C-alpha cells in the first residue's frame, strides 16, 4: 500500500490573537506546522507529504523553513477559498497510483503514530477511517426558542483528523459541487452513500486554535519531551 497525507494549513491568527497565522506559531521552540509534518514523516519516511497553504504564505513558509533548518521533503500546493477547495487542490497532487491518503489539520501536531497506523489499516480494509473520541461533559440541544433538551452523550463522538481514505474513492467524492453540509472530509465521502468507519482517537490530538490550546500544547511538549 502506498500512502500520502494532505496537511491543510489555511488558518489565520484571529482567534489566537496572533500577528501570524496559528500554524506558524512556535510550540516548544518549533513552529506547529513543522511538528505536524514531522509526525507523519516519523511514522513513514517514504510517505508523500502534501502541504496546502494559502498562496500568499508560500514565501513566508520558505523563509521559515530556512530559519529553522527544516528539511523534511514535502510538496506545497496553493489552497482555495474554503477548506473543501483546499483539500481538492491537495488531492490533485496525489498520484492516481497511490492507494491511501490521510487528510489532516495542520494545527494538530500531536497526532500519534498509533492513530496514523490504525487509520491507514482501517481505510485499507473498509475505505475510510475517522478518529473519534467520546464526550466527557453533559450535552444539551438548544432550539431556536432558547429551550434546551438533554441529549445522551453516549450516542455522540467528537471527530478528529487524520481522516483517511482509499484514494480512488475520496478523489471521486470531491468531484461534487461544494455544499455547506460538508463540515469535514468524512461528510464529503458520506455524501456518496459510503459508510464512514470510526477508529479510536486521542484526547491529546488537539486542534490548536485558541491561546488556551497553545498553553496546553506547551504542556504536552514538556510532558513528551519533544
C-alpha positions as CSV (number, residue, x, y, z in Angstrom):
1,X,0.0,0.0,0.0
2,X,1.4,3.4,-1.0
3,X,0.4,6.3,1.3
4,X,0.1,10.1,1.1
5,X,-1.0,12.7,3.6
6,X,-2.6,16.1,2.8
7,X,-1.9,18.6,5.6
8,X,-4.2,21.6,5.3
9,X,-3.0,24.8,6.9
10,X,-5.1,27.7,5.8
11,X,-6.0,29.2,9.2
12,X,-5.4,32.7,10.5
13,X,-4.4,34.1,13.8
14,X,-7.7,35.7,14.6
15,X,-8.9,33.6,17.5
16,X,-5.3,33.2,18.7
17,X,-4.9,37.0,18.7
18,X,-1.5,36.5,17.0
19,X,0.1,38.6,14.3
20,X,0.9,35.4,12.4
21,X,-1.3,32.5,11.4
22,X,-1.6,29.9,14.1
23,X,0.1,27.1,12.2
24,X,3.4,29.1,12.2
25,X,3.4,29.8,16.0
26,X,6.3,28.0,17.8
27,X,5.4,25.4,20.4
28,X,8.4,24.2,22.4
29,X,10.6,26.3,20.1
30,X,9.3,24.7,16.8
31,X,6.5,26.0,14.6
32,X,3.3,24.0,15.0
33,X,3.2,23.1,11.3
34,X,6.7,21.7,11.3
35,X,5.8,19.4,14.2
36,X,2.7,18.2,12.2
37,X,4.8,17.3,9.2
38,X,7.4,15.6,11.4
39,X,4.7,13.4,13.0
40,X,3.8,11.8,9.6
41,X,7.4,11.7,8.4
42,X,8.5,9.9,11.6
43,X,5.8,7.3,11.0
44,X,6.8,6.6,7.4
45,X,9.7,8.4,5.7
46,X,8.5,7.2,2.3
47,X,5.0,8.7,2.7
48,X,4.2,11.5,0.2
49,X,3.6,14.8,2.2
50,X,1.4,17.4,0.6
51,X,1.2,20.7,2.4
52,X,-1.7,23.0,1.4
53,X,-1.0,26.7,2.2
54,X,-2.6,30.0,1.2
55,X,-0.7,31.2,-1.9
56,X,0.2,34.4,-0.1
57,X,2.0,32.4,2.6
58,X,4.3,30.4,0.4
59,X,7.3,32.8,0.5
60,X,6.9,33.1,4.3
61,X,6.9,29.3,4.6
62,X,10.1,29.0,2.6
63,X,11.8,31.6,4.8
64,X,10.6,30.0,7.9
65,X,11.9,26.6,6.8
66,X,15.3,28.1,6.1
67,X,15.3,29.8,9.5
68,X,14.6,26.6,11.4
69,X,16.6,24.3,9.1
70,X,13.5,22.3,8.2
71,X,14.4,19.8,5.5
72,X,11.7,17.2,5.6
73,X,10.7,16.6,1.9
74,X,7.2,17.8,1.1
75,X,5.2,19.3,-1.8
76,X,3.5,22.7,-1.3
77,X,0.1,23.3,-3.0
78,X,-1.9,26.5,-3.1
79,X,-5.1,26.4,-1.1
80,X,-8.6,27.5,-2.2
81,X,-11.2,29.9,-0.8
82,X,-12.6,27.1,1.5
83,X,-11.3,24.0,3.2
84,X,-13.2,21.9,0.7
85,X,-11.4,23.6,-2.2
86,X,-8.1,23.4,-0.4
87,X,-8.4,19.6,0.1
88,X,-9.5,19.2,-3.5
89,X,-6.3,21.1,-4.6
90,X,-4.3,18.8,-2.4
91,X,-5.9,15.7,-3.8
92,X,-4.8,16.8,-7.3
93,X,-1.2,16.4,-6.2
94,X,-1.7,12.8,-5.1
95,X,-0.8,10.4,-8.0
96,X,-3.5,8.1,-9.2
97,X,-1.3,5.1,-8.3
98,X,-1.4,5.9,-4.6
99,X,-3.5,3.6,-2.5
100,X,-4.4,5.6,0.6
101,X,-4.5,9.2,1.6
102,X,-4.9,10.8,5.0
103,X,-6.2,14.4,5.3
104,X,-5.0,16.2,8.4
105,X,-5.3,19.6,10.1
106,X,-2.0,21.4,10.1
107,X,-2.6,22.6,13.7
108,X,-2.9,19.1,15.1
109,X,0.8,18.4,15.8
110,X,0.4,15.8,18.5
111,X,-1.2,13.1,16.3
112,X,0.3,9.8,17.4
113,X,1.9,7.1,15.3
114,X,-0.7,4.7,16.6
115,X,-3.6,6.8,15.3
116,X,-1.9,7.1,11.9
117,X,-1.2,3.4,11.8
118,X,-4.8,2.4,12.8
119,X,-6.2,5.0,10.3
120,X,-4.3,3.6,7.3
121,X,-5.1,0.0,8.3
122,X,-8.8,0.7,8.7
123,X,-9.0,2.6,5.4
124,X,-7.2,-0.1,3.5
125,X,-9.8,-2.6,4.8
126,X,-13.0,-0.6,4.6
127,X,-12.4,2.5,2.5
128,X,-12.4,5.1,5.3
129,X,-11.1,5.8,8.8
130,X,-12.2,8.7,11.0
131,X,-10.7,9.0,14.5
132,X,-13.2,10.0,17.2
133,X,-13.2,10.5,21.0
134,X,-16.2,10.3,23.4
135,X,-17.7,13.3,25.1
136,X,-16.9,13.9,28.7
137,X,-19.4,16.7,29.5
138,X,-23.2,16.5,29.5
139,X,-24.9,17.5,26.3
140,X,-28.0,19.6,25.6
141,X,-29.6,20.6,22.3
142,X,-30.8,24.2,22.2
143,X,-33.7,25.1,20.0
144,X,-34.5,28.4,18.2
145,X,-36.7,29.4,21.0
146,X,-33.9,29.0,23.5
147,X,-35.3,25.9,25.2
148,X,-32.9,23.1,25.7
149,X,-33.3,19.3,25.7
150,X,-31.0,16.7,27.3
151,X,-29.1,14.5,24.8
152,X,-27.5,11.2,25.6
153,X,-23.7,11.9,25.2
154,X,-23.1,8.1,24.7
155,X,-24.6,8.5,21.2
156,X,-22.2,11.2,20.1
157,X,-18.5,11.4,19.3
158,X,-16.0,14.3,18.7
159,X,-14.3,14.0,15.4
160,X,-10.6,14.4,14.8
161,X,-8.1,14.1,11.9
162,X,-6.4,12.4,10.1
163,X,-9.4,11.3,8.1
164,X,-8.1,8.6,5.9
165,X,-9.5,7.1,2.7
166,X,-8.8,5.0,-0.3
167,X,-7.5,7.4,-2.9
168,X,-9.9,6.5,-5.8
169,X,-12.9,6.9,-3.6
170,X,-12.1,10.2,-2.0
171,X,-11.0,11.7,-5.3
172,X,-14.3,10.7,-6.8
173,X,-16.2,12.1,-3.8
174,X,-14.5,15.5,-4.2
175,X,-15.7,15.9,-7.8
176,X,-19.1,17.1,-6.5
177,X,-20.2,20.7,-6.0
178,X,-19.3,22.2,-2.7
179,X,-22.0,22.3,-0.1
180,X,-22.5,23.9,3.4
181,X,-23.3,20.4,4.6
182,X,-19.7,19.3,4.1
183,X,-18.3,20.0,7.6
184,X,-15.3,17.8,7.1
185,X,-13.9,15.2,4.6
186,X,-16.0,12.4,6.1
187,X,-19.2,14.2,5.2
188,X,-18.0,14.6,1.6
189,X,-17.2,10.9,1.5
190,X,-20.5,10.0,3.2
191,X,-22.4,12.1,0.6
192,X,-21.6,9.4,-2.0
193,X,-23.6,6.9,0.1
194,X,-20.5,5.2,1.5
195,X,-20.2,4.2,5.1
196,X,-17.8,6.1,7.4
197,X,-15.8,3.8,9.6
198,X,-14.5,5.0,13.0
199,X,-11.3,4.4,14.8
200,X,-10.3,5.4,18.4
201,X,-8.8,8.9,18.6
202,X,-6.8,10.5,21.3
203,X,-7.7,13.4,23.6
204,X,-4.2,14.8,23.2
205,X,-4.6,15.0,19.4
206,X,-5.8,18.6,19.9
207,X,-6.5,21.2,17.3
208,X,-4.7,24.4,18.4
209,X,-6.9,27.4,17.7
210,X,-7.0,29.5,20.9
211,X,-4.5,30.8,23.5
212,X,-5.8,28.2,25.9
213,X,-4.9,25.5,23.4
214,X,-1.5,26.9,23.0
215,X,-0.8,26.8,26.7
216,X,-1.9,23.1,26.8
217,X,0.3,22.4,23.7
218,X,3.3,23.7,25.6
219,X,2.4,21.4,28.5
220,X,2.2,18.4,26.1
221,X,5.6,19.3,24.6
222,X,7.1,19.3,28.1
223,X,5.3,16.1,29.0
224,X,6.5,14.2,25.9
225,X,10.0,15.9,25.9
226,X,9.7,16.5,22.1
